[in-house]
Amino acid sequence: MKIVKQLIIICAIFIFFSTTAYADFNNSPIHWGFKKGANEEQADAGKPLDEMIERMGAFYKGDPTKKDIYLTFDNGYENGYTAKVLDVLKKEKVPAAFFITGHYINSAPDLVKRMAAEGHIVGNHSWSHPDMTRISSQRLAEELEKVREGTEKLTGIKHMSYLRPPRGIFSERTIHLANQEEYTHIFWSLAFKDWLTDQQKGWQYSYDNIMRQIHPGAILLLHTVSKDNADALEKVIKDLKARGYTFKSLDDLMMSQTFDDSILY
């Protein structure tokens, strides 16, 4: 009986410290959103979110004075178009980041291997795509680690640097926890409703949405389940290059930020 009481006390102490350790970080869920860019003016999430993003070390756009684009894809499951996307990227020598889930690792391992082999960033989109504000700190860490381990087994890459929160739902607490796992949150400044596979509208729809919202420093989010995106991608890339844009990787974005900070300090 004495041992049981001691165990109860230990559990209570553990729960107390595990819940109070993050008391300074608000866990109210935030659904990522912003005012869309237009006429090559940057998208704008508003002052409160901008300040939070900067304070927590996250990103949703780059330098407004440089015509750089950071191309990213979310890969929850495979729909037959990722190989075509990779073909276009290879042909046009464009780097990208692919944020993958556990389902994608299990169902499309050869494509994950190809992403890494062709020099693209493989990012973390969580194992089971949960609302991270509604899971425990331990579960959140496990969601990220399972993707990292699965990716390492396929590609040999031991470290993952970038996280895209599932469903675009996050909080100060979830960003803080991800930071502790050495992840940087990557949001986006250009997106549209492209993920509904039964509502594809043709390549022109994808092309027009991208060209309408494009702006310097854009972090562009596309879903590879979209036939529209796969069909439009080559023309998008060629036309944006013709307009003076350069496609860069998220590592370039991080390096430029580190360089800017070193100048400031």
Secondary structure by P-SEA (a helix, b strand, c coil): caaaaaaaaaaaaaaaaaaaccccccccccccccccccccbbbbccaaaaaaaaaacccccccccccbbbbbbbbccccccaaaaaaaaaaabbbbbbbbcaaaaaccaaaaaaaaaabbbbbbccccccccccccaaaaaaaaaaaaaaaaaccccccccccccccccccaaaaaaaaaabbbbbbbccccccccccccccaaaaaaaaaaccccccbbbbbcccaaaaaaaaaaaaaaaaabbbbbcaaaaaaaaaaaaaaac
